[in-house]
Structure formats: structure tokens, C-alpha cells
Amino acid sequence: MHPAYESQSATSISSLGAILKGSTSVYHCDTCAHIQTTELDNLTDYYDKNYMLLVESEDQDQIYCIRDGEKVFRYDHQVDSLLKLVDIPLGAHVLDYGCAKASTLKKLAQRRSDITPYVFDVSDTYVSFWGKFVDVENWATHAVNNAWEGTMDLVTSFFSLEHVASPKQMLTTIRDLLKADGLFYCIVPDVMQNVADFIVVDHVNHFTRSSVSRLFADCGFRVHDINTEEHTSAMIVIAQKSTECEVAGDISLTDDERSAVSAKVVEMSGFWAALASRIRTFESALQAPAQAAIYGSGFYGTYIASCLTDLESIKFFLDRDPYRHGKSLFGKTIIDPELMPDSIDTVLVGLNPANARQNIEMITSWRAREIQFFYL
């Protein structure tokens, strides 16, 4: 099978913005509409030893959005969404599967003191965070505790299913952990809403509504809802353990659905195939002595910087995330965009193209300034 997209670079970018050796190859299945990236070598070791998600402090988080001028953080939003969409029974046993720090579960336990929290991850990296709110017998690393089988009222998974090489194995394990009527609440990136997900090298799976529905049915779940509104650029899948496996063959795409997904894959592939050249063309047109900054210190910002032929004109990275301020990326300090010096006259915007302009318009201190913008 030929890839739908293959990068021309010898390096790729991870979900944490790390530059890794090797190109990115993305494949598309026209039957189930699943999109898949060739997995990293030594994937197990990568997540066990090298994947460090927000480990610098217990409180470290990521900005989810700016709402009414206030910063809303990701873990808070995830708890709000979970409580809005799921009626968690009193005294529930709740497992966060692939939990990292398990910050969402911790915040849930603070608001619902009646639940019993459980945690599992494929790494020992986060154990020190768990001990502050989870009993030691209720956590596991590398392999789940067999004694948990059939005991969970609710299993959650916040942005982990896209990382695993065998999603069927993960879902089968989760199904076995649930009680007969237990629920699985799963959030995965929505590649149709965020084009970055298409080439994130450690996201092995890029789910569509069709492919995630088929996967869950194959693994013995009845999907109650696939919500694409509650969490920006993500799908929230709420599914119940089924006593009988659904017939996967009943979940099929119409010709229109298949054509729409295929067209989107072609569009995303074309976007990434042309973007590096677009960035360098913009760079070459800058008039010396340009004073530039890159807005965004995550995936998109890292991608822009990796494409530039000379970073001399880049003076800062800009990011609203207070946990990023003062850090360095490509040797440039990350600062609050509201504090961008007057000398900066050019901003390369490393944000999701779907909402980049709206986010830039929110920066009130820039409205009276003459700034040249580059949008992806």
C-alpha cells in the first residue's frame, strides 16, 4: 500500500513538540476510513522512558482556551466535560487508563469524594504524582492488575488511544475491566478538525467517526455518543460494555462518507506537502532587518522553526501558557504575547489554522500595531 502522505524530511515532530529522527508515513484505509502512521521504533521504550508529559510540577497544565478573557486549562475543562456528559454513579470505581499524572482524575476526585480512583500507565514516570490521592493498591504500571477485572464502573482515557500500536488490545483490556453495564469515556484527537494530528509522528492512529465506531464495535462496545462539540479538535467517545459484540460489518460508510474522508485526506496531505516551501518563501521575502517572533511553542510553532533556513531573525516564541514562559525553544525565550516588544514587526502564527485568526484577534495589545502575519 502506498502512503497517503510521506514527509520529505529526515526528522519528524512528536505530540510534545520533540524533533525525532526519521520521516513520517501516513496511510489511509478507504474501507473503514481509518488513518494510520507508521509507528516509532521501540515504541514501548519511548513511552516508558522518553515521553514526559507535564512532569515539572504537580500543577503544570496546558491552556485549553481563552474564554471571556480568562484562561481555561485543559484538566479543568476535561473534568467539566466528563461531569456534563456522564452520570457517574455514587461510590463508583473509576480507572484512568494511560493516565500520565492523572490530573483529570485527581480533580474529579476532589469534586466527587465518593468515587474510588484507580490509575494505570505504561510508565513508572508518574508514580510520585499518584501517591497523593490514590491508594497504592489501586495503581499499576506496564500491565493492569488482574484483580480489577469486572470491577470498574467507569474507565476514562484522555488522549492515549491514538498513541498505541494495538488499539484493539487496549479496548479489549478495558472492556474486561468494566462491570457488565460499565462505561468507557475516551477522548482522542479529531484529525478532521486539527490538521496537525495528521503528521504527529507518535500518534499511530488518526480516528474518524467511522473508524472509531468500527473499532469499538469490534471490541465489544455499544457506542452511545461520539461528541465533537464539547472538546475542541477532539472526539469524545462514550461507550458501554456490550454483552454481545456488535456486528462490525453493520458499521459501514456510505459512498458520500467515503468520498468526504478521502477528499479530506488528500487535502491534508497537500497542505503538509506544500507548507515547508510556503514558510521558506515567506522567510526569503522578509526585508532586513526583520524582527520576527513565532506564535506558539507547541507542535505548529516547532514545525515552523524547523522549516526556517535561518533563525537569526526570530527573537522570541510567544505563548499564552504561563507554564511555558521563561523556557527556551530553539535557543529563543518563550514569552507572553501581551509582552511582545514593540521592535517585533513580524509574527509567524503556529496555531491550528482552523482558529488561528480568531486567537490572534483576541490579543488586544496588538490591535493598534502594524504587524505582518504569516498564517499556516
N, C-alpha and C positions, 0 to 999 in steps of 0.2 A: 504494500500500500504506500502510495506517495503522500508525504506530509502536506497538509493544507497550508502550512507555514514553516519555513526554516530560516532561522536568523543567519545573517552573513558575518556575524561577529564571532570571535573565538571565546567570548565571555557572555554570561547571562546574568540576570538580576533576580534575586530571591524576593520573597514577600517582605522580608525585613530590610530590603534595600542593600543587601550584601552582593558584591560582584563575585561571581563564581566562574571557574574555568569551564569551558565547553559551550557549544551552541545550543539553541533551543529548537526542538522539533515538535510541532503540534499536528495532531491528526483529528479527523472528523469522521464519525460514523453516520452515514446517511440513513441507516435503518432506525436507530434509536435516538439520533441527534446528539449523542454524547461527543464531547471534545476532550482530547487527552494529550498530555505532554509526556514525552519520554522521561521516565523517572531518573533522578540523580543516581550516580554510582554510590554504593554504600549508604543507601537511604536510611537504614536503621541507625547506623552510627551518626549520621548527620543530625537526626532528631535527638539522639541520646546525648550527644556531646557538643554539638555546634550550634544548635538552634536555641537561642536565648531570648525569650520574649518578655520584655519589660521587667528585667530581673534586678535593676539597680536599686529599687526600693519597693516596699510593700504597697505604697500608694501610687506608684508610677502607672499611668494610664495613657490613653490616646484620645484626642479630640474626635468626637463623632460629628458634631455640627456646631454652628453658631445659631442660637435661637433667641430672638428678641434682644440681640446684642450680648447675650450670655453664652459662655462656653458650656456645651453639654458633652460629658465624657462617655466613652464607649461602654464601660462596665455599667454605669448607671442606666444608660439607655437600654442595655440588654436585659437588665432586671425589670425595668418598667415594661418592656415589650412582653417578657415572659409572663408577668403577672396579669397583663392585659389580655393575653391570648389563651392562657391556660388556667383552669380552675384547679389549683393544686390541693389535693385532699389534706385534711387536718392530720398531722402526725406522719406525713409522707416521708418515705425513704427516697432521697434524691441523689443521684450519681452524676457528677460532671465528668464526662469521658473525653480524654485528651485535653485535660483541664489547664495545663501550664500552672500559673499561680492560683487558679480557681477563684479569681477575684469576683466574678459574677456570682458564683455560688456563695461566697462569703457575704456579699451584700444582700443576697436573697435570705440567707440565714439570719442576718441582722434584722430584716423586716418580717421574717416568718420564723420566730424562735421555736415553733412547734416541729419543724422538719428535722430530720436526721441527715446531715450531709455526708456524702461519700465522694472520694476523688480517685481518679486513675489517669496516669500519663505514661508515656513510653520512655521517660527520662527520670533520673533521680534529681535533676537540677532544682526542682521546685519544692522539694520536701520541707525545707525550712519555712516556707510560707504556709503550708498546710497545718502544721502543728499548732497554730494559733487559734484554729477554730474547728478542726476535725480530729476526732479520736483516732489514735494511731491504728487501731484495728479496722478503721474504716477507710484506709488508703492503701493503694497498691501501685507498683511501678512495673513496667515491662509486660506483665501479664495480670489479668484481673483475678481476684480471689474467687475460687470456685464456690465458696460458701455463700457468695452473693447471688447465685443463680436463682431466678424466680422470686426475688425479694424486693425489687425496685418498683416503686410507684411511678417514678419519672426518671428518665435518663436525658441529660442535656449534652449537646455538643456544639460548641461555639467556634466555628471556623477551624475544624480539624479534618472533616471528611475529605476535603479537597486535597489534603496532603498525603493520604495513604495510597499505597500501590494496589491494595486489595480492598476496595470499599465493601464488597460483598462479605468478606470475612469480618470486617468491623461491624457491619449491620447485623450479621448473624449472631455475633457475640452479644451485641446489645439486646437483641430480641430474647436471647436466652436469659439475660439478667432481669428482664421485666416480669412483673406479675402478669397474670392472664389478661388483665384489662389495662396494663401499664402503657404509658405514653412515652414516645421519643420526640424530643423537641430539638431540632437540628437547624443550625444556620450555616449556609455556605455562600460564597460569593456568587453573584449573578453576572456572568460574563456578558450577557446581553445589555447590562446597564453600565458596566465598567470595563472598557476595552483593555485596561492594564492586565486584568486577570487572564487574558488570552495568552500572554507570554511570560507570566510569573513562573520561573523555572521550577520552583518547589511545589507548585500547585499541579499535581499529577492530573487531577480531574477538574474539568470546567463544565459544570452542570447546566443543562437546560431543563425546562419543566418536564419535557418528555423523558429525558434520560434519568432524571431523579425519580420520576414516577415509576418507571420500569424497574429501576434498581430496588426501590423499597418493596414493590410487589414481589419481585424475585426472592426477596429475603424474608417474606412472611409478615409484611406490614400492610395495614389498610390506611392509606393517606387521607387524613381529614381535611387538610388545607395546605396549599402552597402559597404563602403570602409574600408578595414582592413590594408591598407598600410600607410596611411597618419599619423596615430597616433598609436604608438607602443602599443601593447597589448589592443587595443580598436577597436570597430566598430563605424564608423561614418555613421549614417543612415540619408539620405536626402530624404524627402517625401513631396508630395504635397497634399493638401486637395483635396479630390475627390468629385465630385458632386454626384456620386453614389458609394455606398460601393462595394468594390471588393468582390468577392465570395471566402470566406476563404477556402472552400473546394477545390478550384483550386490550392491552395498552399500546396502541399504535398511532402513528402520525397520519394525519390526512395529507394529501398531496400539497395543499396550501401551506400547512405547517412545515412540512419537509422543505419546501422551496424557500420559505421565510428564513429558516435556520441556515440553510446552505448559503443563501444570499448574504446573511449576516457574517458568516464565516469568511466568505470571500472579501467582504467589506473590511473586516478586522485585519485580515492578512494583508490586504493592500495598504491599510493605514500604517501598519508597522513596517512594511517593506519600504515605504516612501519616507518615513518620518526622519530617520537619521540624515538623509540628504536635505530635507527641509530645514532641519536645525542648522546644518553647516552652511546652507545658502544664506540663512538669516545672519549667522555669525560673520560670514565674509562681507556682508553688506554694511556692517556696523562701522560707523565713522570714528576714527581715533580722535581723541582719547575717550572711548566709550567707557562709562562706569555702569556696570550691569550687576544684577542680582538674579538668583533663581528662586522663585517662589515654590516652596515645597521641598522638604528634606526626606521624603519617602521614596516610593518606587519611581514616580514620574520625574521628580527632581533629580534623582540619581541617574535615570536614563538620559536626561538632557545633558548633564555634566559629562557622562561617559561618551557622548557623541561629539562634544566640542573638540576642536583641534588645539585650542589654547585657552586655558582657564585664567589667563592673566587679567582679562577684563572683568571677571566675576569677582566681586568684592565680598559678597555675603550670600548665604542661603537664608530665606525667610520662611518662618513657620509660626503659626499661632499656638502651637503646642508648647506650654510652659516647661514641660519635661525635656524638650529639645533645646531650649535656649541655653547659649553658652557652650554647647558642644561644637565639634568640628566635623565637617564633611568635605572631602577633597581639599583639606587644608584651609577651608573657609569657615568662619564662625557663623553659627545659626542664631539669628536674632528675630525678635518680634517684628512683623511687618509694619506695625504702627510706629516703630522706632527707626525705620529706614532713613539713612542720612539724605539730606537734600541733594547731595552730589550724585546720587544714583538716578540715571535718566532712562534706563532700560531694564525691563523685567521679563525674564523668560518664565512662563507660568507652567509649573509642573504639577498640575491638578487634573483630575478627571475632566476630559473635555465636555462631558455632559452638563457640568455645573460650574466650570471654571470661571466664566464671566460673571455669574451671579456672586461667586465668592469674592472676586476682586472688587466688585461694586460695593461690597459691604465695608471696605476699608475707607472710612470717612476721611482720614488724614491725607489720602491720595487724590481726592476729587478735584482739588484746585491745582494739582501739579501736572506738568507736561511730561508724561512718561510714555515711552514706546514699549508696547507689549508684544510678546510672541506667544501665541496660543497653539497648543497641540492640535 
